[in-house]
Amino acid sequence: MDSGDTMKIMGTFYKELARINVALAKQMEIESRTDFLTGLYNRRGFEDIFRRLAEASRRNNNPMALLYMDSDTLKQINDTKGHDAGDRFIIDISRVLGDVVRGSDFVSRWGADEFAVIVDHTTQEKALALARRIHRAISDRTEGTMSIGVYCGVPQSTEEAVKKADEALYRAKNPAAELRGIKTQNP
């Protein structure tokens, strides 16, 4: 083999190696924004999408909603039936959310048993109606329940919207909550 053949083989090798590295980098980017259990976007992916949608909401003065959800029953399922059952419950929740929300809505798994849905171009009435449908569907189609906090408006920042949805969620978890399991927070 002469040096020309060696150079040709090395060139081909390095081109293939570069192609593989690009593919791996793309895969790592996807995995860094995706929840491995549900296939939904994780908190990192959520924050990127939410930031862009909130900017568009401010620019166009179109209200949006953030539904922030937390399982009322995951700990009990894990404690009585094991973590495999808890994982199945989380997967079931993600499937129900995918079935109930519109294709244009954005669903993510925020954390362990917390989920978030972003609804673009909506009113408080429509956001609350969606929260009620989700609450009922989770209760009917899984072995647990969810509490839901709803923020609706044109957010001044993503942090503000998340904080208000979280405050509404905290109130929804209160047994004396007005709408059992669902509470809203306006800007």
C-alpha positions, 0 to 999 in steps of 0.5 A, a space after each residue: 500500500 502506498 502513501 496515497 492509498 493510506 491518505 485516502 483511507 485515513 481521509 475516509 475514516 476521518 470523514 466517517 468519524 466526523 459524521 458519527 460525531 455530528 449524529 451523536 451530538 444531535 442525539 445527545 441534544 435530543 436526550 438532554 431535552 427529553 424525559 427518558 421514561 415518557 418521551 415528553 420534553 423534560 424541564 430543560 426542553 420545557 423552559 426553551 419552548 416556554 421562553 419562546 412562546 412567552 416572547 411571542 405572547 408578549 409581542 402579539 399580546 395574545 394570552 397563553 396558559 400554563 397548567 402546572 400539575 402534580 400527582 396526588 398519589 404517586 408516593 402512595 402507588 410507589 409505597 404500596 405497589 412498588 416503583 415499577 407501578 409508579 413508573 407505569 402511572 407516570 407513563 399513563 399520565 403522559 399518555 392521557 395528557 397526549 390524548 386530552 390536549 390539542 396537538 398544538 399544545 405543549 406537554 412536558 414532564 417537569 419533574 418526578 410527578 410534575 407535568 406542565 402544559 402550555 396552551 397558546 392563544 387561549 382564554 382563562 375559561 378555555 384553560 380552566 375547561 382543559 384543566 377540568 378535562 385533564 383532571 377528570 381523564 387522569 382520575 378516570 383512566 389511571 389509578 391516581 389523581 392530579 392537582 392542577 394550578 393554572 396561570 392564564 395571561 400575557 406573562 411578563 416573564 416565564 418565571 412569573 408565570 411558573 411562580 403563579 401557576 405553582 402558587 395556584 397548584 399549592 392552593 389546589 392541593 388544599 382540601 378546601 380548594 374551590 374547584 377540587 384539584 384545580 385552581 387558577 392564578 391571573 397575572 
